[in-house]
Amino acid sequence: MKHLWFLCIALALQLLSPSARSAPSADGTDAAREIVTQLEAAWNRHDIAAYGALFHDDAEWVNVVGMHWRGKAEVMKAHTIFHDTIFKNCQLHGEAVSLRSVAPGTVVAVWAHRQDAYATPSGNQQAATLNRLTLVVTQRDGRWLISHGHNVWVNERAARSNPVLQP
């Protein structure tokens, strides 16, 4: 029994050692996955400073209703206003993310997530939705950050008729 405990402790120490941990992917997909994780966490905490830290200064964003914000300052101004108002109690719930390196220093992330219901600026109630967010994550000066984001609502009824998914 004493040998079994020693073996368990030795195995645990080996697994926890820095050399046993896998290195981040060279193609940036691990960095992009971490950005999606941080984006969701910052949104759900309504931590706009942490949210903004994930963007390059020249990032662009197209939201679900087609508003186009150019530059991190515009992206953050819009998100700050919306988080102070319509999204102040709204959470995101990630479902799936796909990642693909498309060129050195560039990863495209497509993230499906559920968004809680909220009231629009005009006071209409928007039901909880399935959204699909496409992010272009790029590496500059050794840092991986978001260069572009485009969020769309998924029409789940129409999605059931997707010809690509039909037998």
C-alpha positions in Angstrom: 0.0 0.0 0.0 2.9 2.3 0.8 4.3 1.7 -2.7 1.0 2.6 -4.3 0.8 5.9 -2.5 4.4 6.7 -3.5 3.5 5.8 -7.1 0.4 8.1 -7.1 2.4 11.0 -5.7 5.2 10.5 -8.2 2.7 10.4 -11.1 1.0 13.5 -9.8 4.3 15.4 -9.5 5.2 14.4 -13.1 1.9 15.5 -14.5 2.1 18.9 -12.7 5.7 19.6 -13.8 6.0 22.3 -16.5 7.7 19.9 -18.9 4.7 17.6 -18.8 2.3 20.3 -19.9 1.6 20.5 -23.6 3.0 23.5 -25.4 0.5 26.0 -27.0 -0.3 25.3 -30.6 2.1 27.0 -33.0 -0.8 27.8 -35.4 -2.6 30.0 -32.8 -5.7 27.9 -32.3 -5.0 27.5 -28.6 -4.7 31.3 -28.3 -7.9 31.8 -30.2 -9.8 29.3 -28.0 -8.5 31.1 -24.9 -9.7 34.4 -26.3 -13.2 33.0 -26.8 -13.1 31.7 -23.2 -12.0 35.1 -21.9 -14.6 36.9 -24.1 -17.4 34.9 -22.6 -16.2 35.4 -19.1 -15.7 39.1 -19.5 -19.2 39.5 -21.0 -20.8 37.5 -18.2 -19.1 39.6 -15.6 -19.9 42.8 -17.6 -16.2 43.6 -17.3 -15.9 45.9 -20.3 -12.2 46.6 -19.5 -11.4 42.9 -19.7 -13.5 42.6 -22.8 -11.8 45.5 -24.5 -8.3 44.0 -23.7 -9.1 41.2 -26.2 -9.1 43.6 -29.2 -6.5 45.1 -31.5 -6.8 48.9 -31.7 -8.0 48.7 -35.3 -10.6 45.9 -34.7 -14.0 46.0 -36.3 -17.3 44.5 -35.2 -20.6 43.9 -37.0 -23.4 43.1 -34.6 -26.5 41.0 -35.1 -28.6 43.8 -36.6 -25.8 45.0 -38.9 -24.3 47.9 -37.0 -20.7 48.2 -38.0 -18.1 49.6 -35.6 -14.7 50.5 -36.8 -11.8 50.7 -34.3 -11.5 49.4 -30.8 -12.8 52.8 -29.4 -16.1 52.4 -31.3 -16.4 48.7 -30.5 -16.0 49.4 -26.8 -18.2 52.5 -26.8 -21.1 50.4 -28.2 -20.5 47.5 -25.9 -20.2 49.8 -22.9 -23.5 51.5 -23.6 -25.3 48.2 -24.3 -23.9 46.5 -21.2 -25.0 49.5 -19.1 -28.5 49.1 -20.6 -30.0 46.2 -22.5 -27.4 43.6 -21.7 -26.8 44.5 -18.0 -28.5 41.2 -16.9 -27.7 39.2 -20.0 -25.4 36.2 -20.0 -23.8 34.1 -22.8 -23.7 30.4 -22.6 -21.1 28.8 -25.0 -22.1 25.7 -26.8 -19.4 25.0 -29.4 -16.4 26.6 -31.0 -14.5 25.6 -34.2 -11.1 27.0 -34.9 -9.1 27.1 -38.1 -5.7 28.6 -38.9 -6.1 30.3 -42.2 -2.6 31.8 -42.6 0.4 32.3 -40.4 -0.7 34.5 -37.5 -4.4 34.3 -38.4 -7.1 32.1 -36.9 -10.9 32.1 -37.6 -13.0 31.1 -34.7 -16.7 30.3 -35.1 -18.4 30.2 -31.7 -22.0 29.1 -31.1 -23.6 30.4 -27.9 -26.9 31.0 -26.3 -27.7 34.6 -25.3 -30.3 35.3 -22.5 -33.4 37.3 -23.3 -33.2 41.1 -23.0 -35.2 44.2 -23.8 -34.2 46.1 -27.0 -33.5 49.9 -26.9 -37.1 50.4 -28.1 -38.4 48.3 -25.2 -39.3 45.2 -27.2 -38.6 41.9 -25.6 -35.9 39.8 -27.4 -36.2 36.1 -26.6 -33.2 34.1 -25.8 -31.3 33.3 -29.0 -28.7 31.0 -30.4 -26.0 33.2 -31.9 -23.0 32.4 -34.1 -20.0 34.7 -33.6 -17.2 34.7 -36.1 -13.9 36.1 -34.9 -10.7 36.8 -36.8 -7.9 36.5 -34.3 -4.5 37.7 -35.4 -1.0 37.8 -33.9 0.8 41.1 -33.9 3.9 41.9 -31.8 3.6 38.5 -30.2 0.0 39.0 -29.0 -3.1 37.2 -30.2 -6.1 39.5 -30.2 -9.4 40.0 -32.1 -9.1 41.9 -35.4 -12.7 41.4 -36.5 -16.0 40.1 -35.1 -19.4 39.4 -36.7 -22.3 38.1 -34.6 -25.5 36.7 -36.1 -28.7 35.3 -34.8 -29.3 31.7 -35.8 -32.8 31.1 -37.1 -33.1 27.6 -35.6 -36.3 26.7 -37.6 -34.5 27.6 -40.9 -31.3 25.8 -39.7 -33.2 22.5 -39.7 -33.5 22.9 -43.5 -29.8 23.5 -44.0 -29.2 21.6 -47.3 -25.6 20.8 -46.2 -26.9 18.9 -43.2 -29.5 16.9 -45.2 -28.9 13.3 -46.0 
